[in-house]
Structure formats: structure tokens, C-alpha cells
Amino acid sequence: MRHMFPVLLAFGAVCGAASAENQIWTNYELKKKPADSIPFELTLNAEVRFDPDADVSQFVLRPGIGYEVNDRLKVSGGYRYSEAIRSGPDQIEHRLWQQAGYDLFSLGEVEIAGRTRLEQRFREGADGTGWRLRQQIALEYPLTTSGVKLALSDEVIIGLNDTSWGSASDLQENRARATVKWKAAGAGWEVGYLNQYRNGTRGADDETNHHVFLGFSKDF
């Protein structure tokens, strides 16, 4: 456990520097294989994002189904519903998504993996489908022999077309995340920091936001 202390100290320093615009992002994931003999997996992912005053700013629900091609590649797809809480009408978006998750290589104890996701976005009350590509590279490094790991990832989000409601064909976001992961009570737990860069397309200012990230996962 002693290897965790520098990571947690750095995490605490980042959180202490957070401003009022930053949030707490929570992620909950449930997985179920109908049978061990078949390579399909059902998933249900939920996200709740909180403002510093504990008010909910966004809710996301994403069911999906995955197929394990082999022990290094899984393809999956599904639907995503999101609702952003606003002072006026809430902003509701529907998405279809398809992705491939794959192991790339290992460097000693470091495991490096990738994820490529394609999304089709539909905004309620507006016309047009926004297409975008999300590419993530992630690595994990064991901090202890008891299964505690340091996880680092970076995800680039690129719009592939323009829509009337604001989706732009350009770099839209970059999300860099550093967390500590472990398993306890039959579930996976994660806590850390997420840096969100938002490209100010169409004349808007660029934004850099700093979020606390909390994750929970469970296999059934």
C-alpha cells in the first residue's frame, strides 16, 4: 500500500485546487453473461454528474451488448440516453454507439489497451444526426500485490460532421484520467481525477475542467 501514497497526495492536491465550475462524475456499471459457455455479455452503464453544491447536472443511461471475439478483442454496441439539467428546458440526447475494445501490448507489468467508439447523436427538438469518433488509450500498473492498480487513460473525441444544433466536425473534447482501482466486497472500485478539455468550436471559448471521478462495477 505504500506505493499508493504519492498518487493519493497528488490527487488530493488537484482536488483542493478545483474551482466552482468543476464537478464530481460518478460511473456505475453492471455486467452479466447469460452463460459461461457463450461469448456474449450484457452491460448497463449509468453516469451521474454533480455540481459542487451536490445538485445533479447530468444523468446518463447506456445499455449495451458485447461479443468476445477472442481473449484480446471485444466488440459491442447499444443505446445511450442523456439528460442535462438546465435552468430552462432540460437538454435530452439519444445516441447509438458501436465500439471495439482491444488489448494492445504489455511492457513489463504495464498493460496497455485501446477502445474505439463510433457514435450517432440525436438531440430532442433539433434536426440532424451528429457523428463522432472517440479513441481511447489506457494503461494499468499494479501498485500492490493485493490487486490495487494505477489506471491512466486519454480519450480524444472528434466530430465527423456539422449539425444545426451545435455538433462540429473538429476536435470536440480530450479527456485525460488518472485513478486508483481495486476490488472489494465482490465489486470493482475506482477513485481519481479527470481533466476535460473542450474545444471552443464555432467561436466559443476553449474550456479546461477538473473533475473528481468515482467508479463502481459489478459482475453478475
Secondary structure, DSSP 8 states (H G I E B T S, - for coil): -TTHHHHHHHHHHHHHT--TT--EEEEEEEEE-S-TTS-EEEEEEEEEEE-TTS-EEEEEEEEEEEEEEETTEEEEEEEEEEEE--SSS-EEEEEEEEEEEEEEEEETTEEEEEEEEEEEEEETTS--EEEEEEEEEEEEEESSTTS-EEEEEEEEEEE-S--TTS--SSEEEEEEEEEEEEEETTEEEEEEEEEEEE--GGG---EEEEEEEEEEEEE-
